[in-house]
Amino acid sequence: MKDVQGEKDTRNIPIDRVGVCGVSYPVIVMDPHENIQHVTATVRMSVSLPKDFRGTHMSRFIEVLERCRGKMTLSNLEEIVDELKVQLDAPEAEISITFPYFVRRSAPVSGAESYSRIDVEFWAMKSERFDFILKVGVPVQTLCPCSKEISDFGAHNQRARVEIEVRMGKLVWIEELVSIAEASGSAPVRTLLKREDEKALTEQAFSNPRFVEDVVREISLALDSDNRIGWYRVSVTSEESIHDHQAFASLERGTGSR
């Protein structure tokens, strides 16, 4: 059959990214406690398209994904982007895998255990060199220092979202970044809490008021002290409880960017 995608294009315009996105796929990721965790991911795969090619072969992206059968590790992500480059005759390939990841967490007083959802992304790209970024999205609680200072009765608090992206020289577990995020807010959030736990977390937050700026800086201190991490980006967004807008802070440190 005629290869329409492989026809020569005369418009002399290379395309930065072409590929498939919104692919739902079962994925297996490493879990330090349970060995592996089965999750459902949304996958985006792309390559750069040279100016001479009219199009790319979209089915080959899925064929490459099928060959890895959903197992995602740091080593085989490089194999995947290498194979995308070969199969699609491209100088550069990229893959993004986003998925919900679940960690076991205990309530502070009762010890009741429950799962907390963490949003995770694996992003990998290869041109001449392989590049990998791990991203986590973690819910925390923040209590406003200003509100506490000026109010006679309590202070406003709210849920905030911490996002941490890292480039690593050695393996950094998802759970390690989650712990850093939770320790940097006013208090963590939990799925299952008894009354004694609600009291403890409420009082913890009240004793530990933090702006989004405070949270970002606390995370930065923790990441700066980890010699496995060569680059990071941190963003904190607070769902303000008494304002009709959000508050946010972000910073980036190290070499390289995404």
C-alpha positions in Angstrom: 0.0 0.0 0.0 1.1 3.5 -0.7 3.0 5.2 2.2 1.2 8.6 2.3 3.0 9.8 5.5 6.3 9.0 3.9 5.7 11.3 1.0 8.2 14.1 0.5 7.0 17.5 1.7 8.1 20.6 -0.2 7.0 23.4 2.2 10.4 23.3 4.0 8.9 23.5 7.5 10.1 21.1 10.2 7.6 20.3 13.0 8.7 20.4 16.6 6.3 17.7 17.9 4.0 15.3 16.3 2.5 12.2 17.9 -0.4 10.8 20.0 -1.9 12.0 23.2 -4.7 11.0 25.6 -3.7 7.4 25.4 -5.1 5.5 28.4 -2.9 2.6 29.2 -2.3 0.2 32.2 1.2 0.9 33.7 3.4 -0.9 36.3 5.6 1.4 38.4 8.0 0.6 41.2 6.7 0.9 44.8 9.3 0.7 47.6 6.9 -1.0 50.0 4.8 -3.2 47.7 7.4 -3.8 45.0 5.1 -2.7 42.2 1.9 -0.7 41.8 -0.6 -1.1 38.9 -2.0 2.2 37.7 -3.9 3.5 34.8 -1.9 6.2 33.0 -2.5 8.8 30.3 0.3 8.7 27.8 1.6 11.3 25.3 4.3 10.3 22.8 5.8 12.5 20.2 8.8 13.0 17.8 10.3 15.9 15.9 9.4 15.7 12.2 12.0 16.7 9.7 11.0 19.2 7.0 11.2 16.5 4.2 8.5 14.2 5.7 4.8 14.9 5.1 3.7 13.0 8.2 4.6 10.4 10.8 3.2 6.9 11.3 0.9 7.2 14.4 0.4 3.4 14.8 4.1 3.0 15.5 3.8 4.9 18.7 1.3 2.4 20.1 3.4 -0.5 18.8 6.4 0.8 20.8 4.2 1.2 23.9 2.8 -2.3 23.5 6.3 -3.8 23.4 7.1 -2.5 26.8 3.8 -3.9 28.1 3.3 -1.1 30.6 6.4 -1.6 32.7 7.9 1.9 33.4 11.3 2.3 34.9 14.0 4.9 34.5 16.1 2.5 32.4 13.3 1.3 30.1 12.0 4.8 29.5 15.3 5.5 27.7 14.8 2.4 25.7 11.3 3.5 24.7 12.4 6.9 23.4 15.3 5.3 21.6 12.9 3.0 19.9 10.6 5.8 19.0 13.5 7.6 17.3 14.4 4.4 15.4 10.9 3.4 14.4 9.8 6.9 13.3 13.2 7.9 11.8 13.2 11.0 14.0 16.1 13.0 15.6 14.3 13.5 18.9 11.5 11.7 20.8 9.5 12.5 23.9 7.1 10.6 26.2 4.9 11.8 29.1 3.2 9.4 31.4 0.8 10.8 34.0 -1.0 8.7 36.6 -2.6 8.6 40.0 -0.3 6.9 42.6 -1.4 5.8 46.0 0.6 5.9 49.2 -0.4 4.6 52.6 -0.7 7.2 55.3 -1.5 6.9 59.0 -3.6 9.4 61.0 -1.6 11.2 63.7 -3.3 9.9 66.8 -5.6 7.0 66.1 -3.0 5.5 63.6 -5.9 4.7 61.2 -4.4 3.9 57.8 -5.8 5.0 54.4 -4.6 5.7 50.9 -3.6 9.2 49.8 -3.7 9.9 46.0 -0.6 11.6 44.5 -0.6 12.8 40.9 2.6 11.7 39.2 4.2 12.4 35.8 7.2 10.6 34.2 8.6 12.8 31.4 11.4 11.6 29.2 13.1 13.0 26.1 16.1 12.1 24.0 17.9 13.8 21.3 21.6 13.2 21.7 21.3 12.8 25.5 18.6 11.3 27.6 16.6 13.6 29.9 14.1 12.5 32.6 12.0 14.5 35.1 9.9 13.1 37.9 6.9 15.3 38.9 4.6 14.8 41.9 1.5 16.8 42.9 0.7 16.6 46.7 -2.2 18.1 48.7 -1.2 19.9 52.0 -2.9 22.2 54.4 -1.8 25.9 54.9 -2.8 28.3 57.6 -2.4 32.0 57.0 0.2 33.6 59.4 -1.3 37.1 58.8 -4.9 35.9 59.6 -3.6 34.3 62.8 -1.8 37.4 63.8 -4.7 39.9 63.4 -7.7 37.7 64.3 -9.1 37.2 67.8 -10.7 34.0 66.9 -8.7 31.5 64.9 -7.3 31.9 61.4 -8.3 31.0 57.9 -6.8 27.8 56.5 -7.2 25.9 53.3 -5.9 23.0 51.1 -2.9 23.8 48.9 -1.3 21.8 46.1 2.4 21.3 46.0 4.1 20.4 42.7 7.7 19.2 42.7 9.7 18.4 39.6 13.2 16.9 39.9 16.1 15.8 37.7 18.0 13.1 39.6 21.5 11.6 39.4 20.4 8.6 41.5 17.0 7.2 42.2 14.6 9.4 44.2 11.4 7.6 45.3 8.0 9.3 44.8 7.4 8.8 48.5 10.4 10.8 49.4 9.1 13.9 47.5 5.7 13.4 49.0 7.2 13.4 52.5 9.1 16.6 51.8 5.9 18.3 50.5 3.8 17.2 53.5 6.5 18.4 56.0 6.7 21.8 54.3 3.0 22.8 54.7 1.3 23.8 57.9 0.0 20.2 58.2 -0.6 17.2 56.0 -4.1 16.1 54.8 -5.4 12.6 55.2 -8.2 10.5 53.7 -9.3 8.9 57.0 -9.4 10.8 60.2 -11.1 10.2 63.6 -12.1 13.1 65.8 -8.8 12.9 67.8 -6.9 13.1 64.5 -8.9 16.1 63.3 -8.1 17.9 66.6 -4.4 17.0 66.2 -4.1 18.2 62.6 -6.1 21.4 63.3 -3.8 22.3 66.2 -0.7 21.4 64.2 -1.7 23.8 61.4 -2.5 26.5 63.9 0.9 26.1 65.5 2.6 26.1 62.2 1.2 29.0 60.0 2.7 29.2 56.6 2.3 31.4 53.5 2.8 29.7 50.1 6.2 31.5 50.1 7.1 29.7 53.3 6.2 26.3 51.8 8.2 26.9 48.6 11.3 27.9 50.7 11.0 24.9 53.0 10.9 22.6 50.1 13.8 24.3 48.5 16.0 23.8 51.6 15.2 20.1 51.6 15.9 19.6 47.9 19.1 21.7 48.1 20.5 19.3 50.7 19.9 16.2 48.6 23.0 15.6 46.4 21.0 13.2 44.1 19.0 16.1 42.7 20.7 18.4 40.2 17.7 20.5 39.2 14.2 21.1 40.6 11.1 23.3 40.1 8.6 23.8 42.9 5.1 25.4 42.7 2.6 25.8 45.5 -1.0 26.9 44.8 -3.3 27.7 47.7 -7.1 27.4 47.3 -7.8 30.5 49.4 -10.8 30.0 51.8 -11.7 33.7 52.3 -10.6 35.1 48.9 -12.1 34.5 45.5 -8.7 33.9 44.0 -5.8 31.5 44.5 -2.4 32.4 45.8 0.8 30.8 44.4 4.6 30.8 44.6 7.2 29.0 42.5 10.9 28.7 42.0 13.4 26.8 39.9 17.0 25.8 40.8 19.8 24.0 39.0 20.8 23.5 35.4 18.5 22.8 32.5 14.8 23.5 32.0 11.8 21.8 30.6 
